[in-house]
Amino acid sequence: MSDFQFLIKYTCMKKIIFTLICSMLVMLTAEAKKEKKAKLMTFTDSYIYAQSGRNTEAKGSALSLTTGMTYSLMNCMNSTSTNDIDLMLYFGKAKGGKTKVFHLFSPDDPTLTINWEKDGGTAPYCKFEGKSDDPDAYFALKNWKKRNATKLQRVTEVDFDAATPESIGAMTVEENYIISDVKIGDIILFEIGPTSRKAGKKGLLKVTAIEDDETKPDKKGNQQYQRFIVTIKIQK
C-alpha cells in the first residue's frame, strides 16, 4: 500500500470515527434532555385553610399547586398573580349537598354560571368575599383578573409514593372542578387550567392531615377554621 493510499484510508477512518462520535453525542444529548424533562416536583407539608382563613395574611384559602405556596385573598391580588392559584378549600354545603363537608375546588368552573350573591349564591364561590373594610369587594374571588379552571378527580387505585411523571401523565382527568367530602388520605388527580403559568401540567395531591388553627383555641374542632396539610406531586 502506497503512502498516498494509506493517507486516504486513514482520513476516511477518521471521518467515520468522527461521525460515529457525533452521532453518539447527539443520542446522549437527546437522552439527557429526555431525562431532564421526566421529573416531578414534590411539595411536602403544604397547607390550605378553609374559608375563615381566607383573608388572614399568614394563612389563606388559596393554594398554588405549581409552587406549594398558600395565599390569602388579599395576597392573591397584591403579592402574586391570580393565575398562580389553582385550588381552594371550603367547609359547608355545596353542589346541592344537605350536609356540611370539606370541598377542594378550582377558582373557576367553566361548566357553571356562577351566582356571586353572598347569600343564596353558588357555593362555594360566593363565600369567598373580601374583608368588611373592603366594601367594593376588590379582593373577592369574583373580582380576580384570572380564575384558573383546575380539573380535579378523586382517585383510589393509585400508589402515591411510587408515582412517576410517566404514570401521572398517562392518567386522564375528568371535566370536574370540585371534590366534595374530602378526608385525610384522599388522593386527588389534577390538571392545571389553561390560564395558569403551568397550563396543562398534571399531578397528584394527598391530604395527610387536618389541623386546628393553633392561634384560635376557642375555635378548636370548628372546621371552617381548620386547615389541610397536603403533599403535592406535579410534572416539572
C-alpha positions in Angstrom: 0.0 0.0 0.0 1.4 3.4 -1.0 1.7 6.3 1.3 -1.0 8.1 -0.6 -3.4 5.2 -0.3 -2.6 4.9 3.4 -3.3 8.6 3.9 -6.7 8.3 2.1 -7.7 5.2 4.1 -6.6 6.9 7.4 -8.5 10.1 6.5 -11.7 8.1 5.8 -11.4 6.2 9.0 -11.0 9.4 10.9 -14.2 10.8 9.3 -16.1 7.6 10.1 -14.9 7.7 13.7 -15.7 11.4 14.0 -19.2 10.8 12.5 -19.8 7.9 15.0 -18.7 10.1 17.9 -21.0 12.9 16.8 -23.9 10.5 16.5 -23.3 9.1 19.9 -23.1 12.7 21.4 -26.4 13.6 19.7 -28.1 10.4 21.2 -26.7 11.1 24.6 -27.8 14.7 24.5 -31.3 13.7 23.4 -31.4 11.1 26.3 -30.2 13.8 28.7 -32.9 16.2 27.6 -35.5 13.4 27.9 -34.3 12.6 31.4 -34.4 16.2 32.3 -38.0 16.6 31.3 -39.2 13.5 33.0 -39.1 14.8 36.5 -41.6 15.5 39.3 -41.6 18.4 41.7 -42.7 17.5 45.2 -44.0 19.9 47.9 -44.4 18.3 51.3 -46.4 19.8 54.2 -48.1 22.5 52.1 -51.3 23.8 53.8 -54.6 25.4 52.9 -57.2 26.9 55.3 -60.9 26.7 55.0 -62.9 29.9 54.3 -62.5 31.5 57.8 -58.7 31.8 57.0 -59.3 33.3 53.5 -58.4 36.9 54.5 -55.7 36.2 57.1 -52.3 37.2 55.6 -50.3 34.4 57.3 -52.9 31.7 56.5 -55.1 31.8 53.4 -57.5 29.6 51.5 -55.8 29.8 48.1 -53.1 27.3 47.1 -50.7 27.2 44.1 -50.2 23.6 43.1 -47.2 24.6 41.0 -45.2 26.1 43.9 -46.8 24.7 47.0 -47.4 28.2 48.4 -50.5 29.4 50.2 -52.1 32.9 49.8 -54.9 34.9 51.4 -57.4 36.6 49.0 -55.6 39.9 49.5 -52.2 38.4 48.8 -53.5 36.9 45.6 -54.2 40.4 44.4 -51.2 42.3 46.0 -48.4 39.8 46.1 -48.9 37.4 43.2 -50.9 36.9 40.1 -54.2 35.2 40.5 -53.3 32.9 37.6 -50.9 31.2 40.1 -53.8 30.0 42.2 -55.1 26.5 41.4 -57.0 25.3 44.4 -59.2 26.5 47.3 -60.7 24.9 50.4 -64.3 25.3 51.7 -66.3 23.8 54.5 -70.0 23.9 54.2 -72.8 22.9 51.8 -72.2 22.8 48.1 -73.3 21.1 44.9 -76.8 20.7 46.4 -75.5 18.7 49.4 -77.5 18.7 52.6 -74.7 18.3 55.0 -71.6 20.4 55.6 -68.3 18.8 54.4 -64.9 19.8 53.2 -64.6 20.7 49.5 -61.5 21.2 47.4 -62.4 23.3 44.4 -61.0 25.2 41.5 -61.2 29.0 41.4 -63.4 28.7 38.4 -65.7 26.2 36.9 -66.5 26.7 33.1 -69.4 24.3 33.4 -71.2 26.6 35.8 -72.9 30.0 35.6 -71.8 31.3 39.0 -74.1 33.4 41.1 -71.8 35.6 43.2 -74.5 36.8 45.7 -73.1 36.2 49.2 -76.4 34.8 50.5 -78.1 32.3 48.2 -75.4 32.3 45.5 -73.4 29.5 44.1 -71.4 27.9 46.9 -68.5 27.7 47.5 -67.6 30.5 45.1 -69.9 33.2 46.6 -68.5 32.5 50.1 -65.1 33.9 49.3 -65.7 37.6 49.9 -63.1 40.2 50.9 -62.8 41.8 54.4 -65.5 44.0 55.9 -63.3 47.0 55.2 -63.3 46.1 51.5 -66.7 47.5 50.5 -66.1 47.2 46.8 -65.1 43.5 47.2 -61.8 44.3 45.4 -60.1 41.2 46.9 -63.1 38.9 46.5 -62.8 35.8 44.3 -65.4 37.2 41.9 -63.1 40.1 41.0 -59.9 38.2 40.3 -58.4 39.1 37.0 -58.0 35.5 36.1 -59.5 32.4 37.8 -57.8 29.1 36.9 -60.1 26.2 36.0 -58.2 23.3 37.5 -59.6 19.9 36.7 -59.9 17.7 39.8 -60.6 14.0 40.2 -60.5 11.7 43.3 -58.5 8.5 42.6 -58.3 5.4 44.6 -56.1 2.7 42.9 -53.0 4.9 42.8 -49.7 4.4 44.5 -49.0 8.0 45.5 -45.5 7.3 46.8 -44.4 5.4 43.6 -45.9 7.9 41.2 -43.7 9.0 38.3 -44.0 11.7 35.6 -45.0 9.0 33.1 -47.6 7.3 35.3 -49.2 10.7 36.1 -49.1 11.8 32.5 -50.9 8.7 31.4 -53.9 9.5 33.6 -57.0 11.2 32.2 -58.7 13.9 34.3 -62.4 14.3 34.0 -64.2 17.5 33.3 -64.7 18.2 37.0 -63.8 21.2 39.2 -64.8 20.3 42.7 -64.2 17.4 45.0 -66.6 17.0 47.9 -66.4 15.3 51.3 -62.6 15.3 51.3 -61.0 13.4 54.1 -57.5 12.5 55.3 -55.8 10.0 53.0 -57.7 11.2 49.9 -55.7 11.4 46.7 -56.7 14.0 44.1 -55.5 13.9 40.5 -55.4 17.4 38.9 -54.7 19.1 35.6 -53.7 22.8 35.7 -56.0 25.1 33.8 -55.3 26.9 30.5 -54.9 30.3 32.1 -52.2 29.2 34.6 -48.5 29.8 34.1 -48.1 26.0 34.1 -51.1 25.2 31.9 -51.7 21.5 31.2 -49.4 20.1 33.9 -50.8 17.1 35.8 -50.1 16.0 39.3 -51.4 14.3 42.5 -52.3 15.8 45.8 -52.6 13.8 49.0 -54.4 15.0 52.2 -52.1 14.0 55.0 -53.7 15.8 58.0 -56.5 18.1 59.1 -55.4 20.5 61.9 -57.0 23.2 64.1 -55.9 26.8 63.9 -53.4 27.0 66.9 -53.9 30.8 67.1 -57.7 30.3 67.9 -58.0 27.7 70.7 -61.7 28.8 71.1 -62.3 27.5 67.5 -60.9 24.0 68.1 -62.9 21.5 66.1 -64.6 24.2 64.1 -63.9 23.0 60.5 -64.3 26.5 59.0 -61.1 27.4 60.9 -59.2 24.2 60.2 -56.5 23.6 57.6 -55.5 20.7 55.3 -51.9 19.6 55.3 -51.1 18.2 51.8 -48.3 16.7 49.8 -48.2 17.7 46.1 -46.5 15.9 43.2 -46.6 17.7 39.9 -44.9 17.3 36.5 -41.9 19.7 36.2 
